[in-house]
Amino acid sequence: MIGIGPLGRLVLIGLPFVWLALFFLFPLLIVLKISLAESVVGIPPYTPLITTDGGGLELRATLANFALLANDELYLRAYLGSLCNAALATALCLLIGYPIAYAIARAKGTRRQFLLFLVMMPFWTSFLIRVYAWIAILKPNGLLNDFLTALGLITVPLPLLNNGFSVELGLVYSYLPFMILPLYGSLSVLDESLFEAAADLGARPSRAFLGVTLPLTLPGIAAGSLLVLIPAIGEFVIPDLLGGPDTLMIGKVLWDEFFNNRDWPVAAAVTVMLVAVLAVPIIVAQKFLERERAA
């Protein structure tokens, strides 16, 4: 086996950090710079952060955009709406995904592979096409209402589209695989002798689940919850296509500020605050996972 010298180790370790700096940190710094500028009519639609008026450098940063976010009820309701919708979708994905992941982990041979294939199969189709498919299913003259009408269960089409129900349905459907796969990873490596020992000690299946299975799969629950919660908070396509006029999420607000109002500084401030909000659950989950690994 050929050893790797100090330079090779430096390259292997440094490349991921260079990648993160170029495609995450640097763009985030650009957004942060725009959030500290003022909106103007021009190209680009914001003032430069540093000017050279009078022969010297002058810093023209302002926190007015962040003050606007704190004082305007629209942005506060958008953040709260995004958090509530994303948290509810995460809880529903956990309730639905845990039994599915448990069943897959307990399956044997080709049956397990087939079930995993079914979980990942939606990724073979465009995300946008799948959202449009729900419109065809949920609209007043769509497949579901026509089916219920044909069975005689309803006489008037149910309001299934352009409301909170359709948004939550779209979020759960789209992000459920991201919950199932981490849960399956945690459940598939559990030692079955632990359950046999719990049964020998007189524990009922429910007690064995709460005392053995659930605690050992907490890392998978944390990972799956993050994979659902974080993208669901910033989701734009689902609330825009499936939501109604009362659906207020931060993704739609960002779109309006960038492309309709062309107020890039405010939109950038919204983005910076969103990143700051999302950093909290990431840090908490990371600390929790580190503590679980150490234990």
Order of alpha helices (4+ residues) and beta strands (2+ residues): alpha-alpha-beta-beta-alpha-alpha-alpha-alpha-alpha-alpha-alpha-alpha-alpha-alpha-alpha-alpha
